[in-house]
Amino acid sequence: MGQASQVEGWLAELGTTPAEVAASLATRGVKGVRNTVRILNPIVRFLQTRLRVDATALDVIAGDKVRLRYGKGPSESAAVPQPVQQFIEEFNRGGYPELELPPEQS
C-alpha cells in the first residue's frame, strides 16, 4: 500500500502537455480504448506496467484521480496531472488514433 505518491510521480513523468503524454505512451507501446476507465484505459494500462502489487485494481472514474484498490481491503487515490487529464479527454474524443487498440485486441 501507500503507492499514491509513486503513481503521481509516474504520471508527472509522462509529460507537460497532452501531446507529450501521447508520445510517452507511444514510446512505451501503450495503447487503449476510448471512453474506458479501467483495464482498457491507456493511463491505467501504463500504470499496470509499473505497479508491482498483486490484487491491485485501478481506475480513472473520477477523471482527476486514479483510484487504487487493494483486493477487498483499503483503497487510495492519486492525483492525475492536468496534462494527463487533457490527454484522456482528447483521446476519448478520437485524438491520438495511433494509440487506440485494434478492435480484435480490445
Protein Blocks (a to p, Z undefined) as FASTA:
>chain_A
ZZlmmmmmmmmmnocbfklmmmmmmmnopacdehiablmlmklmmmmmmpccehiacdfk
lopaccddehjbccddddddfklmmmmmmmmnopakllpccfklZZ
